């Protein structure tokens, strides 16, 4: 990180450890338990998928952070680390999306990145916290633009 952060959110380490553990169990089962070749391949692909997801979750820590002096936010994505100033933040809101038969809250942050507008979406898995709680913390730190604040909770 380029600056020290005052507040940050990321995927829980226990969740990442569980993914690695599940990947290891599947890999061992795929190798040791005799079955047809196609079944072994599918189990090993599942193990590789769990390890892949865990590795990216571990690499993207912290997912969202408030910079010192409440000067902006820092976001870590697969493509790398990005810093957005207060002036670049257009809107922050919590929106509920339908997932598996229920509505799940997601934190949406609209930012200006040079000539482009970007939409950053974070769920509970990304933040390790309820999106509404993160929204409230960002509002307390003065990062939610007055005309762009929407909370759907």
N, C-alpha and C positions, 0 to 999 in steps of 0.2 A: 504494500500500500504506500502511496505517496505521502499521505497525511495520516495523523492519528484520527481515529473515529471516536465519536462520543457515544453512539448507540448503534447496534448492528443486529441483524437477523439472518439466520441461515438454517439449513436443513439440520435437524437434530442428529447428533453424532450416534445416538443409539439406533436410529433408523438406518443410518449408513452401515453401522456394524451388523445389523440384522440382514441387510442386503448382501454383504460380503459373506456372512455365515450361511445364508440360504444358498448362495452361489457355490460355496465350498461343499455343502451337503449334496446339492444336485450333481456337482462334478464327481464326487466320490460315488454316488449312487449310479450315475451314468456309466462309470468305468467298472464298478465291482458287481453290480446286479446283472446277471445274465438275462438277456431278452433279445428280441430281434434287433437287427442293426438300425432300422429306421427309428425305433423307440429310443435307442441309445443316443442317436444323433439329435433327436428332439430334446431329450433331457440335457444333453451337453450344450445345445443352443440356448436353452432356458438358463443354464448356469452362466454361460457367457453373457447373456442379456442382463442378469442380475448384477454381475461384476461390472459390466459396462455402465449401468445406471449408477451404481455406488461410486464408481471412479469419478464420473462427472459431477455427482453431488458433492463429493469430497473436494474436487478441484474448484468448485464455485462457492467458496466460503470467504467472507460472508456474502450472501446474495444481495443484501441491501444494507446500506450503512448511512448514518447521518454524519457529515463532516464536521470538524471542530468549528465552533462559532456559528453553527447552524447555517453555514455558507452554501450548502447544497447536499446532494446525495451521491453515493458511490454505488454502482451496480456491477455485479460480476456475472457475466454470461459465458457461454461456451466460447464465444469469439474473443473474450478478454474482459478487462476491467475498464469501466467507463465512469467518468465523473460528470455530473450535471449540476450547474449552479442554480440558485434560486430563480434567476431570470429565465433559465431554460425550461423550468417546470411550468407547463400550461394548466394542467388539471390533475388532481388526484381524487380518486373515488373508489368506493367499494361497490361492486356489482355482483349480483347473484346470478350464476349460470346454472341451468339444469344439467345435472349429472347423475346417472344411475337412479332416476326416479325422484331425486330431491334437488333442492336449490342450494348450491355451494357458493359461499362468498369468495370473491377474488379481488385483490387490490390492483387497480389499474392506475398507471402513471403515464400521462402524456407529456413528452418532452420534445424540445426542439434540438436537433443535432445537426448543426450547420444549416444546410438548405432543406433538410428532411425532418419530418415529424416522425417520432417513434412512439410506439405503444408498448410499455413494459407491463407484463401481467405476472402477478405473484399469487400463489395459493398458499394454503397452510403448510404444505410439504416444503415449499421454497423458504418460507419465513420461520417455520418452527413455532409459530404463534398465530392467533386468530388475525385475519386481515383487518378486522375492525380495530383491534388493539394497536396494530402498527399504524393505521390511519390516524388514530387518536394521538399517538406519539409524534407522528410527523406534524400534526396540527399544533401540538403544544410547542414544537420547535420552530414554528412559523414557516414551515415549508409548503403548506397547503395554500395555494393562491385563493384569495377571498372569493373571486368570481368563478373559480374552478373547483370548489369543494363540494362534493356530493357524497353523502353517506346513505347507502340504501339498507341499512340495518335496522 
